[in-house]
Amino acid sequence: MKSQVFLFAAFAAVAAIADPPAATITDSTIADDVLTVTYTLANGPAVITFDILTNGASIGGEAVVSGVLYGSEVWMKVTGEGPHKIKWRVYAWNGNADISAVVTAWPLDNPPNYMVADISTKAHPNTQRYYPEADFVPGGVLGDTRYRKTALLMRKIMAKGITWTMGNNGSASPWREVTLTNNYYMGVFEVTQAQWAQVKGNYPSKFTLLSAREMRPVEQVAYDEIRVSSGNSWSADYEFPNSPHGSSFLGIVRTRTGIDFDLPGEAQWEYAAHAGHDYSCWGDGTPNSSVNLMTQGRFTGNGGNGNDAANCDTNKGTAVCGSYKPSDFGLYDMHGNVNELCLDWYTSDGAQTNLDYRVNIKPEDPQYMLYPANTKTSSKVKRGGSFAQSAIGTASRNSDAHTTRYYNFGFRVICPVEVP
């Protein structure tokens, strides 16, 4: 440890955001290699994050997060003026320049980019944690397997008020302008077999090779057991926009976390999948082609095979979530691996049914919210392609009955950006 690290510059007050709330550092001391930062909070509550700077730049999220001691009031929703404290182990960084601390207060309707919510059997409501960027996520997005086993890692999607063109110019999904009314968090990964087992207590999937199954996406689960029932029995009482059945996957997760997790509406799914790119590109901006899909997600051309035995070789069937490149929004497997269920009932004209997420609905538009009234199908929309298909992009759109279980589709979750 270089002694220079203890020669601290005057600690910086928070770089305040444009509007309240705001955090202000009132004191900083070092004792026994621990820096204690005391701050007050104005116009709270707020989500609080923390950084250590040298020469005006962060020392890096991993070093910052790894040094924060248990009990610090950071990475969470904080209430009250304070004083509040953050304790940081100085030796988490072994540089030799003066350093300064920054505390940032985020408004509850625009929290940091990443959220982690425990969904294990030991989870407690409202204990989620927030981080400003991927390199602050403890252990790393791919480095810590909790995010594919016992917790949900969520990425903020800033979509509110953005008008964009949705569809694939086909009869199943014609071009149309869509405006989303809300920002939202979306799962960085598809829900895995281990996460399903944490919540529902079983492993229903086809691909059960023990050495690989836990972090593969869960499949052979029906929409009904994900949202509207404890098993396989549909009820309008638990259909969107109503809350999920308490014994469904989503119902249990909501109880454990205190967060309104749900399936994405189709428009939400498609906007996130594009990650700001048009239909000629994959989610990382590379040209939309079979060759480039080799790095984008699991499909028949790079190892997937829909006819594998249940205990298949790890190079066949679904892939471990996160095996391929992320999109520019930091999401994995939006192309291939498994098709992903959406809230919407499937209609051949691509009508969007979850009206809460759009602002450009016209009074004469068909209302497909409830099944079986006013619908032509009992199927739910699936998006994104699967390991059993050819290389396809975000325009891929099909469906399965709400009761169907099959080994080429699963799901990922969303939740509101607003902090409960």
Steps between C-alpha positions, in 0.01 A plus 500: 500500500651832398486763773396770255149360490440648842573856379145590415397807312203696630203275451269599222139578565266304283478597138135593537249401238291770333210472746468392864568272683863575583765354733770709664813361667539661845796309639768245411746324725752217473567253779644149481512514121127579483365818345173611659297743290208676666233659282164668533208459260277783386158443340518125548431219488751409230717216377859559610813396310866560577824546310867563565683730260865562427602776263131553433433144381351199678747244630262240356173349614650170615746672736233734633237234567741242642619751761159600638440355846178334618253743654587791273201700378574466132373313190149522647201722560583736786247709693537784745738794507765308690781502583571184298830315479699305242807305611762405243820297541779716365715201405236395243698734274880485492571810296731779610303814415271715713140387485160657565159359579174574319151414623216523249126516571274359227128584484267205558353531151843491334723269706838359388545283191524162677289340770555170682207331679537184707232241416634213710306335781683738737395815316335794676289774340660831405860388542596549135827677422581753226823566308582775248683292238582139416849515652346590838285183508660295782707213367430602140196438281638163386745444783247451779267208433240630747352706217414177317413292807351683799455863395363701209738747336305776327607769250322835469343564159432867435203487263247750630365733234711354218304438179644226282394263224402152612432193288645301211276612213329161487142390563595374847648832607459799266698820534348752739614786716511431873563731792581342833369684805741367761863424566557153643758253620551184291675180603859484379451123461212270421360341816711194568422152625664579835291815543183309419596233756565767765146628451293195399708221647539282192700452179244457219736553204607255230869582513593358839867410475601573859828669417328765289130514577489763774608796288321390184166671436199331651267351238199267496311745717162638392384860510230398747743380767725802441221751566136402546484183708685265733499235228340499157160662542431837338293763677415852387530609863879479470541620144675829429443770620395314817769367731629145442365202692676484836629147437623567146869562433443874472268507800760337723777725369289809569439386857867429562632824352223756542551588131237468225685261270313389189542372148582773248241638267592422141590861424723515807673179394561620145628843600749342741609242242591765243712692753475813290581333166280446197387174344815462295706437815522272801482651847869592499480681166663230286332420165199274524630178344547132580875544524476776757236311696770250594599743776146616583315198634440127491335354188530200269794648312729522802416193704130501576295197399135461584508122495758436774444252779409646839848449645673647201856602440561858611568600138140412402162642592488816709816681604599629841352850519767758423703274269481749212556873453270745679302764314585866530243512783697231683239226443593141412326248274234724350567299180472124527547270801125495580203689363377740767138533610334840512182619672319558171239272353603408146310651210591456137493874436750562777264714707664600824280402790668639807367848461656627820838514329395713203368850454404491134199267530201628305144459631410277205791260558392148600527422869657157545574523871279217621472140385274360365297818437591692185788275400562266209757288680585351840872532436763726649763681294855361493795700376867464414551158346644189666785250487282275283460757221708665233676833540227759543477850635269698721222482241447135596148469639288196572277361772392207713186429698505634853494141627786372282830373640780448250877488505572790263338785693545664837488860622674797654347755735458876524404728787423869546789742525330679789649394834232364736 
